[in-house]
Each structure stands twice: as C-alpha cells, then as structure tokens.
Amino acid sequence: MSHPIRTINRSVVIIRPKQPFLDWLSLAEKKLGHETFPIDLNEEGIAFLIPDEHITNSKDAQTYIERHWEEIFEQFLFEWIIEDSLWPKKRTLKMFREWFEMIYAPMAWDLVEQPLEIEEIDVDEIDPLSYLH
C-alpha cells in the first residue's frame, strides 16, 4: 500500500432525520417565510464522533447516543432553524427516537494527511441571516 493506514480513536454515528423532523422543518420554514429546504434531507445526516472504547456494537452506540440525545436534538434543530423559539418545546427521548435514525460505524479511517483541527463555535456570535440554508 502506498498511502499510510490510520484510524482514529473514535467511532462514528450518523444521525439522519425521519419524516416527523422533515414535517416540523417544513412548517417552521413556512413560519419564517422561507422556501422549503432545497435538498433531500432523507439523504442528509450529521456525523458524530463517539468514543470507541467500551462501545463494541450498535446497541452500545445507541445507548451512548441516547445519553446525549438532548444536545444532538438541539444541534439538528439549530442546523436548520437558529431561532429557538420555533423549536418544539417539549422534546423527549421518545420524540428523538421518532424523529431520527442512527447509523453506526465502529471504525473511522483518516484518509487525510493533515492533522485534525477542532474549531469551537460561539453560537452567540453567529449572524442568523448568514446561516440560512
């Protein structure tokens, strides 16, 4: 093999929206006067890196994700609608399970030679108008 083989000490979980999220998003965007989302969100998702230690299967990964469901839910809402007054008020784990599906990948390969960079985002400094999809 001519390229280095590297893994990172994380597993990957991709959280993808289901129809209830898409229905909510469509209504929220109409309230804001936006056109409905231009991409097929059934094909979209957000990847989350999770520890690979002690997580050996998708059930372990699901347990880990469900311990962090609130922050994941908020990340998805924020990704599409910054105005949190339009977010569902009574979010629950049951609702999270109904609105999102999880795809687990136990190993993450790093195909890029540059070191990983971590960027912290201060949500208070984001201009809502520049973040619209």
N, CA, C and O of each residue as an XYZ file, in Angstrom:
532
protein
N       0.842     -1.180      0.000
C       0.000      0.000      0.000
C       0.883      1.237      0.000
O       1.849      1.310      0.759
N       0.566      2.194     -0.830
C       1.409      3.375     -0.959
C       1.001      4.524     -0.035
O       1.740      5.501      0.086
N      -0.127      4.430      0.601
C      -0.561      5.509      1.491
C      -0.616      4.978      2.924
O      -0.800      3.782      3.145
N      -0.452      5.886      3.897
C      -0.484      5.431      5.292
C      -1.872      4.946      5.694
O      -2.886      5.455      5.217
N      -1.899      3.977      6.557
C      -3.159      3.465      7.094
C      -3.285      4.007      8.517
O      -2.468      3.709      9.388
N      -4.335      4.814      8.731
C      -4.526      5.425     10.045
C      -5.994      5.312     10.448
O      -6.894      5.519      9.634
N      -6.209      4.989     11.680
C      -7.554      5.075     12.232
C      -7.512      6.117     13.347
O      -6.438      6.482     13.825
N      -8.661      6.581     13.746
C      -8.730      7.497     14.878
C      -9.432      6.772     16.017
O     -10.152      5.799     15.797
N      -9.216      7.250     17.224
C      -9.784      6.589     18.394
C     -11.221      7.043     18.660
O     -11.575      7.450     19.767
N     -12.015      6.961     17.628
C     -13.431      7.295     17.702
C     -14.204      6.342     16.804
O     -13.667      5.801     15.837
N     -15.459      6.150     17.138
C     -16.417      5.525     16.233
C     -17.279      6.651     15.685
O     -17.218      7.780     16.172
N     -18.070      6.347     14.688
C     -18.899      7.364     14.050
C     -20.361      6.925     14.130
O     -20.695      5.767     13.882
N     -21.203      7.862     14.476
C     -22.643      7.652     14.405
C     -23.198      8.756     13.519
O     -22.939      9.938     13.743
N     -23.955      8.363     12.524
C     -24.626      9.335     11.672
C     -26.090      9.355     12.090
O     -26.763      8.325     12.120
N     -26.556     10.537     12.406
C     -27.952     10.718     12.788
C     -28.654     11.346     11.585
O     -28.260     12.405     11.097
N     -29.698     10.671     11.123
C     -30.453     11.143      9.961
C     -31.893     11.422     10.358
O     -32.473     10.697     11.166
N     -32.470     12.478      9.788
C     -33.854     12.819     10.122
C     -34.836     11.855      9.482
O     -34.616     11.334      8.389
N     -35.930     11.638     10.203
C     -37.059     10.876      9.671
C     -38.175     11.866      9.324
O     -38.021     13.072      9.512
N     -39.273     11.358      8.829
C     -40.372     12.197      8.347
C     -40.905     13.196      9.379
O     -41.178     14.335      9.001
N     -41.072     12.839     10.665
C     -41.583     13.846     11.612
C     -40.695     15.091     11.699
O     -41.206     16.204     11.824
N     -39.370     14.915     11.636
C     -38.484     16.084     11.627
C     -38.697     16.898     10.353
O     -38.783     18.124     10.403
N     -38.780     16.224      9.229
C     -38.969     16.919      7.952
C     -40.281     17.694      7.935
O     -40.345     18.803      7.403
N     -41.338     17.105      8.522
C     -42.630     17.794      8.603
C     -42.525     19.052      9.465
O     -43.030     20.111      9.094
N     -41.856     18.925     10.636
C     -41.671     20.084     11.512
C     -40.868     21.165     10.794
O     -41.227     22.341     10.846
N     -39.789     20.773     10.127
C     -38.930     21.731      9.446
C     -39.695     22.491      8.367
O     -39.526     23.702      8.224
N     -40.516     21.804      7.625
C     -41.306     22.443      6.582
C     -42.226     23.506      7.184
O     -42.328     24.611      6.652
N     -42.890     23.178      8.287
C     -43.780     24.154      8.943
C     -42.999     25.327      9.518
O     -43.426     26.475      9.393
N     -41.858     25.055     10.148
C     -41.054     26.122     10.746
C     -40.541     27.073      9.668
O     -40.544     28.289      9.863
N     -40.108     26.537      8.549
C     -39.602     27.397      7.474
C     -40.730     28.237      6.870
O     -40.505     29.383      6.481
N     -41.922     27.686      6.789
C     -43.064     28.470      6.288
C     -43.361     29.627      7.236
O     -43.675     30.730      6.788
N     -43.262     29.381      8.559
C     -43.490     30.448      9.539
C     -42.469     31.568      9.373
O     -42.780     32.737      9.601
N     -41.255     31.208      8.977
C     -40.197     32.198      8.770
C     -40.276     32.843      7.385
O     -39.537     33.785      7.099
N     -41.160     32.345      6.532
C     -41.291     32.880      5.191
C     -40.233     32.368      4.233
O     -39.988     32.981      3.193
N     -39.604     31.255      4.570
C     -38.586     30.665      3.690
C     -39.228     29.647      2.768
O     -40.305     29.113      3.034
N     -38.530     29.402      1.682
C     -38.935     28.283      0.849
C     -38.575     27.004      1.591
O     -37.718     27.008      2.474
N     -39.226     25.926      1.230
C     -38.877     24.670      1.879
C     -37.463     24.276      1.502
O     -36.934     24.714      0.480
N     -36.864     23.456      2.328
C     -35.460     23.071      2.167
C     -35.190     22.532      0.763
O     -35.987     21.767      0.221
N     -34.066     22.937      0.183
C     -33.782     22.610     -1.213
C     -33.133     21.250     -1.431
O     -32.960     20.834     -2.576
N     -32.771     20.553     -0.367
C     -32.091     19.277     -0.537
C     -32.941     18.152      0.021
O     -33.875     18.382      0.788
N     -32.615     16.968     -0.363
C     -33.323     15.797      0.136
C     -32.720     15.398      1.478
O     -31.683     14.737      1.531
N     -33.374     15.802      2.552
C     -32.830     15.540      3.884
C     -32.847     14.061      4.237
O     -32.165     13.648      5.175
N     -33.599     13.265      3.517
C     -33.540     11.830      3.774
C     -32.156     11.277      3.451
O     -31.773     10.217      3.946
N     -31.412     11.998      2.618
C     -30.055     11.579      2.269
C     -29.018     12.281      3.144
O     -27.841     11.922      3.103
N     -29.424     13.258      3.922
C     -28.513     14.038      4.747
C     -28.444     13.468      6.149
O     -29.314     12.706      6.573
N     -27.425     13.838      6.840
C     -27.283     13.455      8.233
C     -26.154     14.249      8.847
O     -25.425     14.951      8.146
N     -26.012     14.141     10.130
C     -24.900     14.762     10.834
C     -24.105     13.632     11.460
O     -24.667     12.758     12.119
N     -22.798     13.652     11.253
C     -21.916     12.635     11.824
C     -21.418     13.106     13.188
O     -20.997     14.251     13.352
N     -21.473     12.216     14.143
C     -20.979     12.491     15.485
C     -19.883     11.479     15.805
O     -20.062     10.275     15.618
N     -18.758     11.975     16.285
C     -17.699     11.088     16.735
C     -17.986     10.712     18.181
O     -18.278     11.570     19.013
N     -17.899      9.428     18.466
C     -18.135      8.951     19.820
C     -16.929      8.105     20.231
O     -16.187      7.635     19.368
N     -16.724      7.904     21.528
C     -15.572      7.101     21.954
C     -15.696      5.679     21.428
O     -16.787      5.109     21.404
N     -14.579      5.114     21.009
C     -14.643      3.725     20.551
C     -14.387      2.749     21.693
O     -14.679      1.560     21.571
N     -13.853      3.238     22.783
C     -13.600      2.399     23.939
C     -14.921      2.018     24.617
O     -15.746      2.888     24.897
N     -15.115      0.770     24.870
C     -16.308      0.219     25.543
C     -17.567      0.255     24.671
O     -18.643     -0.116     25.141
N     -17.458      0.685     23.434
C     -18.599      0.640     22.521
C     -18.244     -0.377     21.451
O     -17.424     -0.116     20.570
N     -18.870     -1.530     21.540
C     -18.468     -2.642     20.672
C     -19.520     -3.018     19.632
O     -19.263     -3.853     18.765
N     -20.699     -2.409     19.712
C     -21.757     -2.749     18.759
C     -22.762     -1.605     18.681
O     -22.654     -0.622     19.414
N     -23.734     -1.740     17.790
C     -24.693     -0.648     17.583
C     -25.580     -0.409     18.806
O     -26.038      0.713     19.024
N     -25.827     -1.446     19.604
C     -26.630     -1.253     20.819
C     -25.879     -0.362     21.821
O     -26.472      0.525     22.436
N     -24.568     -0.606     21.978
C     -23.755      0.258     22.847
C     -23.754      1.692     22.325
O     -23.878      2.647     23.092
N     -23.612      1.824     21.005
C     -23.601      3.163     20.394
C     -24.937      3.859     20.616
O     -24.971      5.052     20.917
N     -26.032      3.130     20.472
C     -27.357      3.710     20.688
C     -27.497      4.180     22.136
O     -28.028      5.260     22.394
N     -27.024      3.374     23.068
C     -27.079      3.759     24.484
C     -26.303      5.053     24.709
O     -26.778      5.954     25.400
N     -25.120      5.145     24.130
C     -24.303      6.356     24.262
C     -25.026      7.559     23.668
O     -25.108      8.612     24.299
N     -25.550      7.402     22.455
C     -26.259      8.497     21.779
C     -27.478      8.921     22.595
O     -27.760     10.113     22.715
N     -28.192      7.964     23.147
C     -29.394      8.311     23.914
C     -29.058      8.996     25.230
O     -29.914      9.672     25.801
N     -27.837      8.841     25.726
C     -27.412      9.621     26.902
C     -27.162     11.077     26.515
O     -27.169     11.962     27.370
N     -26.939     11.322     25.219
C     -26.643     12.663     24.719
C     -27.722     13.173     23.764
O     -27.466     14.074     22.965
N     -28.917     12.605     23.842
C     -29.958     12.901     22.870
C     -30.328     14.382     22.834
O     -30.611     14.923     21.765
N     -30.328     15.043     24.000
C     -30.771     16.440     24.029
C     -29.843     17.344     23.219
O     -30.310     18.171     22.435
N     -28.531     17.188     23.406
C     -27.602     18.049     22.666
C     -27.608     17.717     21.172
O     -27.429     18.608     20.342
N     -27.812     16.449     20.825
C     -27.889     16.065     19.416
C     -29.155     16.644     18.784
O     -29.118     17.178     17.676
N     -30.267     16.533     19.498
C     -31.537     17.079     19.021
C     -31.381     18.579     18.768
O     -31.762     19.075     17.708
N     -30.822     19.299     19.741
C     -30.644     20.737     19.599
C     -29.702     21.078     18.448
O     -29.919     22.061     17.739
N     -28.664     20.279     18.260
C     -27.748     20.524     17.153
C     -28.486     20.440     15.811
O     -28.277     21.267     14.924
N     -29.348     19.432     15.680
C     -30.122     19.294     14.445
C     -31.066     20.474     14.260
O     -31.158     21.027     13.164
N     -31.764     20.862     15.315
C     -32.684     21.997     15.208
C     -31.930     23.261     14.833
O     -32.353     24.008     13.950
N     -30.809     23.498     15.511
C     -30.007     24.691     15.258
C     -29.438     24.699     13.848
O     -29.313     25.756     13.229
N     -29.097     23.535     13.346
C     -28.538     23.426     11.996
C     -29.495     24.001     10.959
O     -29.057     24.536      9.940
N     -30.798     23.895     11.210
C     -31.785     24.327     10.216
C     -32.542     25.579     10.609
O     -32.865     26.396      9.746
N     -32.835     25.750     11.894
C     -33.594     26.912     12.357
C     -32.879     27.473     13.589
O     -32.944     26.884     14.668
N     -32.201     28.604     13.429
C     -31.459     29.184     14.550
C     -32.412     29.720     15.613
O     -32.111     29.662     16.805
N     -33.540     30.233     15.192
C     -34.499     30.848     16.115
C     -35.119     29.773     16.998
O     -36.052     29.085     16.584
N     -34.593     29.626     18.230
C     -35.031     28.528     19.090
C     -36.460     28.674     19.604
O     -37.016     27.723     20.152
N     -37.064     29.853     19.434
C     -38.468     29.999     19.830
C     -39.378     29.175     18.918
O     -40.525     28.904     19.270
N     -38.869     28.775     17.739
C     -39.648     27.942     16.817
C     -39.410     26.443     17.038
O     -40.068     25.611     16.413
N     -38.491     26.109     17.908
C     -38.199     24.701     18.172
C     -39.337     24.061     18.957
O     -40.032     24.755     19.699
N     -39.538     22.776     18.816
C     -40.528     22.084     19.661
C     -40.178     22.281     21.136
O     -39.027     22.117     21.541
N     -41.175     22.630     21.916
C     -40.926     22.965     23.329
C     -40.675     21.741     24.206
O     -39.781     21.761     25.052
N     -41.443     20.689     24.015
C     -41.354     19.518     24.897
C     -40.677     18.368     24.161
O     -41.322     17.418     23.717
N     -39.358     18.486     24.046
C     -38.593     17.427     23.384
C     -38.323     16.316     24.392
O     -37.988     16.575     25.548
N     -38.473     15.087     23.937
C     -38.260     13.931     24.800
C     -37.402     12.907     24.059
O     -37.206     12.998     22.847
N     -36.899     11.937     24.809
C     -36.158     10.843     24.196
C     -37.053     10.080     23.225
O     -36.608      9.668     22.154
N     -38.315      9.894     23.603
C     -39.264      9.209     22.704
C     -39.390      9.975     21.388
O     -39.389      9.376     20.313
N     -39.498     11.294     21.479
C     -39.595     12.128     20.285
C     -38.306     12.027     19.463
O     -38.358     11.938     18.236
N     -37.165     12.041     20.128
C     -35.879     11.897     19.444
C     -35.851     10.599     18.637
O     -35.438     10.594     17.478
N     -36.284      9.512     19.244
C     -36.305      8.212     18.549
C     -37.250      8.229     17.351
O     -36.976      7.598     16.330
N     -38.370      8.957     17.478
C     -39.339      9.032     16.377
C     -38.847      9.938     15.248
O     -39.200      9.717     14.089
N     -38.044     10.944     15.560
C     -37.623     11.936     14.581
C     -36.312     11.605     13.888
O     -36.028     12.149     12.821
N     -35.490     10.707     14.484
C     -34.156     10.466     13.940
C     -33.819      8.985     13.934
O     -34.291      8.214     14.769
N     -32.982      8.606     12.962
C     -32.438      7.260     12.933
C     -30.931      7.347     13.100
O     -30.324      8.382     12.824
N     -30.329      6.246     13.557
C     -28.904      6.208     13.816
C     -28.239      5.154     12.942
O     -28.739      4.038     12.805
N     -27.112      5.519     12.356
C     -26.283      4.579     11.609
C     -24.922      4.551     12.300
O     -24.278      5.589     12.454
N     -24.496      3.387     12.707
C     -23.270      3.229     13.490
C     -22.144      2.683     12.621
O     -22.338      1.717     11.882
N     -20.976      3.295     12.708
C     -19.768      2.799     12.047
C     -18.704      2.613     13.135
O     -18.257      3.597     13.724
N     -18.297      1.387     13.409
C     -17.407      1.135     14.535
C     -15.983      1.656     14.353
O     -15.252      1.810     15.332
N     -15.586      1.926     13.124
C     -14.218      2.367     12.906
C     -14.211      3.549     11.954
O     -14.950      3.577     10.970
N     -13.363      4.528     12.261
C     -13.201      5.688     11.386
C     -11.770      5.704     10.868
O     -10.819      5.706     11.649
N     -11.624      5.717      9.559
C     -10.323      5.786      8.912
C     -10.034      7.223      8.549
O     -10.908      7.933      8.051
N      -8.820      7.652      8.796
C      -8.395      9.002      8.447
C      -7.621      8.925      7.137
O      -6.501      8.417      7.105
N      -8.207      9.422      6.068
C      -7.584      9.374      4.753
C      -6.819     10.652      4.407
O      -6.250     10.763      3.321
N      -6.807     11.606      5.322
C      -6.177     12.894      5.079
C      -4.881     12.969      5.874
O      -4.834     12.564      7.035
N      -3.841     13.481      5.253
C      -2.546     13.536      5.925
C      -2.420     14.707      6.896
O      -1.620     14.638      7.829
N      -3.186     15.777      6.700
C      -3.115     16.911      7.620
C      -3.696     16.507      8.970
O      -4.598     15.673      9.039
N      -3.175     17.101     10.045
C      -3.721     16.782     11.371
C      -5.167     17.265     11.509
O      -5.582     18.220     10.853
N      -5.908     16.600     12.358
C      -7.280     17.020     12.643
C      -7.260     18.383     13.312
O      -6.381     18.669     14.125
N      -8.218     19.213     12.976
C      -8.367     20.514     13.612
C      -9.729     20.556     14.274
O     -10.718     20.072     13.724
N      -9.768     21.129     15.439
C     -11.029     21.281     16.168
C     -11.333     22.767     16.259
O     -10.503     23.560     16.704
N     -12.529     23.129     15.833
C     -12.953     24.524     15.866
C     -14.159     24.644     16.787
O     -15.179     23.983     16.588
N     -14.029     25.491     17.789
C     -15.157     25.742     18.678
C     -15.948     26.910     18.123
O     -15.379     27.918     17.705
N     -17.264     26.767     18.123
C     -18.145     27.784     17.561
C     -18.926     28.432     18.692
O     -19.576     27.744     19.479
N     -18.863     29.753     18.772
C     -19.647     30.502     19.748
C     -20.969     30.860     19.088
O     -21.022     31.749     18.239
N     -22.038     30.169     19.477
C     -23.334     30.365     18.818
C     -23.872     31.777     19.001
O     -24.695     32.230     18.206
N     -23.419     32.481     20.043
C     -23.900     33.841     20.264
C     -23.332     34.821     19.228
O     -23.854     35.923     19.061
N     -22.266     34.418     18.538
C     -21.645     35.299     17.558
C     -22.088     35.013     16.125
O     -21.602     35.656     15.194
N     -22.994     34.066     15.932
C     -23.447     33.715     14.586
C     -24.557     34.660     14.153
O     -25.518     34.883     14.889
N     -24.418     35.209     12.964
C     -25.457     36.043     12.374
C     -26.524     35.113     11.793
O     -26.241     34.383     10.844
N     -27.747     35.122     12.341
C     -28.783     34.201     11.855
C     -29.032     34.294     10.357
O     -29.323     33.276      9.730
N     -28.929     35.465      9.769
C     -29.207     35.608      8.357
C     -28.136     34.959      7.482
O     -28.419     34.551      6.356
N     -26.916     34.864      7.992
C     -25.850     34.262      7.207
C     -25.876     32.736      7.308
O     -25.133     32.059      6.598
N     -26.706     32.198      8.165
C     -26.705     30.764      8.432
C     -27.869     30.042      7.761
O     -28.008     28.827      7.902
N     -28.689     30.766      7.046
C     -29.860     30.165      6.424
C     -29.478     29.223      5.299
O     -28.553     29.504      4.537
N     -30.175     28.118      5.193
C     -29.936     27.153      4.119
C     -30.685     27.565      2.891
O     -30.617     26.882      1.869
